[in-house]
């Protein structure tokens, strides 16, 4: 599947993604803007009429199919803004007083959690927008967000590793795990997997069986090329159950070679 890395046929990309993985949630893009006015001219952009968490804004794109733009003023607390690079990683933020005794035993642990989070650097951006990839309104997004079950996600990762293999390693910050997904992907440009946290599930509508990966458009295309090759090799989703008491040798020959 040859796709120009500067211009993307998002309808074709999402069709192929759904064909290979049968996703339940809309694949979306996220883009940062240096000036609020640049975000506000996106076609059919919605601006919040309430105060939200970043999880809710992302969910409005992934669950409702909306194109939504925000600034730090639209977000309920600095925790959300800091991950996106819209609030400084200052002394007050690093102290993490609000989570001490709630998510962590004491303030020392809470501060260690804040320090461990991967954030988009502060000072460059004023705004952010999210939108379904098929809308092609972000031209292109900085990162793509894909929600998937563990079974779908491992095949997606297998596709990403088909060509130019490298081991992918991620951390788990715990609460505020958006720092593990879109925070890390925006900051590093690397594919970033997360187990969505309590807030993402409570406020962002993330389903109980969903994981989240954030990655650059070029890496999404790379993963799709790999999924296409894996599919031709008979490695497809859903993975058919072989049977826990069956002789494994004949089944393994198709995907791992002849077994003794």
N, C-alpha and C positions, 0 to 999 in steps of 0.2 A: 504494500500500500504506500505509494509514493505521494507525500504531501509536502508542499513548499513550507519550510519552517518559518517564513515571514508572514504568509497568509494561510489561514486554516479554513477548510470546509467543515464547519462545526456540525452541520446536519449529518454529513457523512460520518464524521468521527463519532458522534453520539449514537448514530444508528448501529455502527459496528460495535461500539462498546456495549450497547444493550443486547445486541445479537450474541456476543460472546459470553456476557456475564448476567444478562437478564436482571439488571438493577431495578430496585424498587423506588429509588430516590433520584431526583433530577440532578445530573452533573452540572455544576456551576463554576463560574469564574469569579475571581476577586482581583481588583485593581486598585492601586494606590494613586493618589493625585497630589501634586505639589500645591495646587491651588483649588479651593472649593469650587470656584467658577468652572473649572475644567470638568469636574464631576457633574455639575448641575446642567450641563448642556447635553448629556447623554440622552438619546431618544427614550421617551416614556419613563424617565427616572422618577421614582417615588421618593419623597423626603418624609421622614417620620413626623407624625403628629402627636407622638408620645415619646417617653424616655424608655429606651430598650437596653438590653444586654447585647453584646456583639453576637452572641449565640442566636438570639431572636432574629437579628437582621440577616444573618446567614441562612437561617431557617426559612425566612420569607422568600428567599430565592430558591432554595432546595425543595421546600415543601409546597409553596404556593405558585412558584414560577414567576415571581416579581423581580424587577430590577430596582434595587434600593441603594441610595447613597446616603452616607452619614459623615458627620464630623464628630469631634470629641464631645461637643455639647449635646449630641443626641444619645450618648451612651451613659448608662446609669452610674458608673463608677470608674475610677482611674485604672482598675485592674484590666478592664476590657480595652480601654484606650491605649494603655502601655504596650500590650501585646502587638497592636497594630502600628506602633510608633507614633501615636497621636498624643501621648502624655510622657513626660520625662521619667526616667528611672532614678528619681531623686531620693533623698534620704527618707522622707516620709513614706514613699511607696515601698522602698526596700525594707522598712521596719516591719511591715505586714501586721500591724497591731490588730486589725479587724478580724483576722483569722486565728489569732492566738487563743487557745482554749476552745476553739470550735472545730477547726480542721487539724490543728497541731497542738501538742501538749503545752507548749509555752511559746513565748515570743522569739526565743532563740531559734526554735525549729521553724516558726513561721517566717522569720527573716531568711533562714537558709533556703526555704522554698522559693521565696521571691528572687533570691540571688541565682537560683538554679534555672529559672525560666528563660527561654530563648525568645527574645523580643526583636521585632523590626526596629531598627535604629530610629531614635527620636530626632526631630529637627528638620527633616526633609519634606514631610507630607502634612497636608491639612485635611485630607478627606479620603474616603474609601468607598468603593461601590462593589456590589455583587449582582450577578445576573446569570440566568441559565445560559450555558454555552451555546445552545441552538439559537438564541436571540442575536448573537454576534454583535452585541452592543458595546463590548469593552475593547475590541479591535487591536490586539488580543488582550486577554487578561494577563496579569503577572503570574498568577497561579490558578490551577484548576483544583476543585475540591470534589472528591469522589467518595460517597458513602457506600459501603458494601458489607455484606456478611463476611465472617472469617473465611468461608469456603470460596466466595467470590474474590476476596482480597488476596488470598495466597496465589490464585491463578493470575491475577493482575500483576502481582509482584514477580511471578515466574516469567510473565511476558516481558516485564521490564528488564529482567536478567538474561533474556534469551541471547542478546548480542552484547558484546563487550561486558561480560559478566563482572560484577563486583559484589562483595558482601555488603548488605545494607544493614546498618546498625542505628537504633533509635533509643532514646531514653524515655522514661515515664516520670513526668514531674508530679503526677497525681492530680489533685484539684487544679483548675486552670489549665487543663490539658490542651486547650486551644493553642497554648505556647508550643506544644509538641507537634502540632499540625501546621496551621497557617502562620503562626509566629515564626517557627523554624524555617518553613519553606520561603517565606518572604525575606528572612534575614540571610539565609545561606544559598538559596536557589536549588537546594537539594530535595529530592523526594522525602516526605516526612509523614510517617504513620503515627496515629494516636489511638488510644482507647478513650473515646469521649467521656468526659467527666460528669459528675452530678449536675452541674449547672447546664451543660450542653443537653443533657437528657431532660431536665426539668423545664428549662426555659427555651431550649432550641429544638425540642421535638425529636431528638435523635432516638431512634428505636433501640430496644434492648439488645438486639443482635447485630448492631451496626458498628463498624470501625470506620475511621476516616483517614484518607490519604490526601495530602496536598502536594502538588508537584507542578513544575513548569509545563507549558503547552508542549514543548519539544519532547519532554519525557513521557507525556501522555501518548503522543504519536509513537514513540519508541515502544511503549508497552503494548499498544495496539498491534504493531508490526509483529511483536513477539507472540501475542495471543493468536494471531492469524496462523503463524507457523506451528504453534502448539496444537491448535485445532486440527490442522492437517495431519498431525501425528496422532490424533485420537485423544488428545488431552483436553477435555472440554468440561464446561460447567453446564448443568450440575454433574458432580462426580458420581457415577453409578456405584452403588454398594456391591462389593464382591461377595461378602459373606465371611463372618469371623471364624467359621469352622471349616471352610473350604481349603483344599490343597492349593497353596498360593502360586505354585510354579507356572501353571499355564497362564494365569492372569498377569504375572510379572513379566513374562516374555515380551508382551506388547510394548511396555513402557520402560523396562530396565534391562532387557536382553535375556538370553536363554539362561535359566537357572539350573544348577546341578541338582 
